[in-house]
């Protein structure tokens, strides 16, 4: 899923099943997203990776994405929401 807030792009929930990896699927999806963002004037994009997902971290770094250390992500979930 790709979207933006008018200033920055965001990639979310990107996943390629293990049996389909190493076929260029993720690269093609990401390139399409980045090109679409660029077409509306957005040149910077963010994504989140769980610290425990070392394979994803290696992948994104190998694709030229930079790990940031200057920000922290905060989340809030309303009581009773099952989507914790």
C-alpha positions in Angstrom: 0.0 0.0 0.0 1.4 3.4 -0.9 0.1 6.8 0.0 1.1 10.3 1.0 0.2 13.2 3.3 0.9 15.9 0.6 4.6 16.1 1.6 6.0 12.6 2.2 5.2 9.2 0.8 4.6 6.1 2.9 4.9 2.5 2.0 2.9 0.1 4.2 2.3 -3.6 4.5 4.6 -4.5 1.6 5.1 -8.3 1.6 6.2 -10.8 -1.0 5.5 -14.4 0.0 8.6 -16.5 0.3 7.9 -18.7 -2.7 7.7 -15.6 -4.9 10.8 -13.8 -3.6 13.9 -13.1 -5.7 11.9 -12.5 -8.8 11.9 -8.7 -8.8 8.3 -8.4 -7.6 9.1 -6.1 -4.6 11.4 -4.0 -6.6 8.8 -3.5 -9.3 6.0 -2.7 -6.8 8.2 -0.2 -5.0 9.4 1.5 -8.2 5.8 1.9 -9.4 4.9 3.4 -6.0 7.9 5.8 -6.1 7.2 6.8 -9.7 3.5 7.5 -8.8 4.6 9.6 -5.8 7.1 11.5 -8.0 4.4 12.2 -10.5 2.5 14.2 -7.9 5.6 16.0 -6.7 6.6 13.8 -3.7 10.3 12.8 -3.8 10.8 11.4 -0.3 9.2 8.2 1.0 9.2 6.4 4.4 8.5 2.9 5.5 8.5 1.0 8.8 10.3 -2.2 9.5 10.1 -4.1 12.8 13.5 -4.2 14.5 13.2 -8.0 14.7 12.7 -8.3 10.9 16.4 -8.6 10.0 15.7 -9.9 6.5 13.5 -6.9 5.6 16.1 -4.5 7.0 18.8 -6.1 4.9 16.5 -5.9 1.8 15.7 -2.2 2.2 19.3 -1.3 2.9 20.4 -3.2 -0.2 17.9 -1.2 -2.2 19.4 2.1 -1.1 17.0 3.0 1.7 18.6 4.6 4.7 17.9 3.7 8.3 17.0 6.7 10.4 18.1 7.2 14.0 16.8 10.8 14.4 13.1 10.0 15.0 11.0 7.7 17.1 7.6 6.3 16.1 4.7 6.6 18.7 1.5 4.7 18.5 -1.9 5.1 20.2 -4.7 2.5 20.3 -8.1 3.3 21.8 -9.3 0.9 24.5 -11.3 -1.9 23.1 -9.7 -1.8 19.7 -8.8 -5.4 18.6 -6.3 -4.0 16.1 -3.5 -3.6 18.7 
